[in-house]
Amino acid sequence: MPRWLWLTLAVLVSLLCWLGLRSPTSTGFIPANSGNSLCPMPEKFRDIDQPLQSDLDNRIQAMTRDDATLVPLAGFSLHARVLSRENYRIGNEAEFSPMDLALGWGPMAKPGMAEKLNVSQSGRWYRYSWGSEGPPLALEEIIRHSSNMHMVPANDEVATSLARIHSNDVVELDGWLIRIEKSDGWRWQSSLSRSDSGNGACELVYVCSIQVKP
């Protein structure tokens, strides 16, 4: 193989590694009312087996950054196991959400569930499959107790915490389900249901706090 081709391949591999391994960073949204906290905490979940989606209660207002507006839709708090994680650096979505976490709660939080389901992520989707033995849970249970979630870090501290998350970690996450709108008409909106699947079923989460639990 010619030397120039080897060099080209080396540069491409280095670029791909850099894109995949760079840490998430804060997305820099500013509250429309500067007197509000940048990321006030939502109501906390009560049951570790079920995420809590709560009303806004005027705790958080819309925020802006350049030509984009972040619109809060609901509070969100959960205890879950990380089935998989994937960083993204290309596309409109990556401008705001540099990482997806595939999360499982309740029966989907049991150790080894990701391996039993052959969990993978790509293209901002969460996928799973199984062999001839069949799924470890009924499909309806998998859908109701897991989701691919797009992480929008509220600040550098949250971005650092996200960078340290690994598959199989048990985490507690607190934040807000949101819609992001750009002046050119582009929109990205969170699902507000835990029982949907397919296109539009992912949660878009403005993350105030994420902690790894023992």
Secondary structure, 3 states (H helix, E strand, C coil): CCHHHHHHHHHHHHHHHHHHHCCCCCCCCEECCCCCCCCCCCCCCCCCCCCEEECCCCCCCCEEECCEEEEEEEEEEEEEEEEEEEECCCCHHHHHCCEEEEEECHHHHCCCHHHHHCCEEECCEEECCCCCCCCCCCHHHHHHCEEEEEEEECCHHHHHHHHCCCCCCEEEEEEEEEEEEECCCCEEECCCCCCCCCCCCCEEEEEEEEEEEC
